[in-house]
Amino acid sequence: MIDVETLTAHIRAQLHQDPTPAQIAAHFGVNRFALSRWFRAETGLSLRDYIAALKIEQGIAALVQGRPVIESQQEAGHASAATFSHRFRAHTGLAPSDYRQLASELHQHLCIELGKPQSRTVIRPENLLASHPHTLTVHIEAASAHGVVFAGLFPEPIPRGMPVRGAALFGTRQFQIKNVPDGLYYLLACEITPSPNPLDFFRLDHCLRALHPEPISFPLPAPQTLNLPFRPMRPSDPPITVNLPKLLADHLRQRNP
């Protein structure tokens, strides 16, 4: 019987050939509809959404390296420039051309923040319209003392676009979440460590991450504390395509105009 790690490792290995769910199912000798239902039941992810996120992740390197947008589009396996641009913006918050233009500046900005000695937590402002009495306290386990941990609540299992609530942790590994709009959210954290290579700040398939195994329902019935242990990436993990350095830079500019 196929397992999730085998399936997702195969998809990653064949991504350059732009595999479809039907082709993947045929490779393993199973029905594509049954495969899609099983994958969602096992991971909480749509198989098509997982492949689409992998393609966006694949296209990031060319842009960070300053190569033409068309090369990013080709590496992401998209024949249509309009479709690629639309999906890239939905995942990262930027059009491919803007991503390419800002990568170096954002890398330098995050290097400066990582070089500051003081411990601090930068949290996206609360939604004051969602006033709930109970707080979620999150402890991050076994992360480097020299990196920044980005953590966020997302409305879908694949982290893309803007988190509903986000935090950047420098020198500390605990933060609190409160005043979140009612709903189900997925909690994910990843670590970026200092590096002279800008790609290490944007292509996040190498970094440690922590994922809470179940969605969290807000409002909370009582105060809650969660421990998130860090671990290496697994092939079945959802790709992290959010432009985290940009989210941090935008928030700091708003706080200190």
Secondary structure as GFF3:
##gff-version 3
##sequence-region A 1 257
A	DSSP	alpha_helix	4	13	.	.	.	ID=ss1
A	DSSP	three_ten_helix	15	17	.	.	.	ID=ss2
A	DSSP	alpha_helix	21	28	.	.	.	ID=ss3
A	DSSP	alpha_helix	32	43	.	.	.	ID=ss4
A	DSSP	alpha_helix	47	64	.	.	.	ID=ss5
A	DSSP	alpha_helix	69	75	.	.	.	ID=ss6
A	DSSP	alpha_helix	81	92	.	.	.	ID=ss7
A	DSSP	alpha_helix	96	115	.	.	.	ID=ss8
A	DSSP	beta_strand	120	123	.	.	.	ID=ss9
A	DSSP	beta_strand	136	141	.	.	.	ID=ss10
A	DSSP	beta_strand	148	154	.	.	.	ID=ss11
A	DSSP	beta_strand	165	170	.	.	.	ID=ss12
A	DSSP	beta_strand	174	177	.	.	.	ID=ss13
A	DSSP	beta_strand	183	192	.	.	.	ID=ss14
A	DSSP	alpha_helix	199	202	.	.	.	ID=ss15
A	DSSP	beta_strand	209	211	.	.	.	ID=ss16
A	DSSP	beta_strand	216	218	.	.	.	ID=ss17
A	DSSP	beta_strand	224	229	.	.	.	ID=ss18
A	DSSP	alpha_helix	244	255	.	.	.	ID=ss19
###
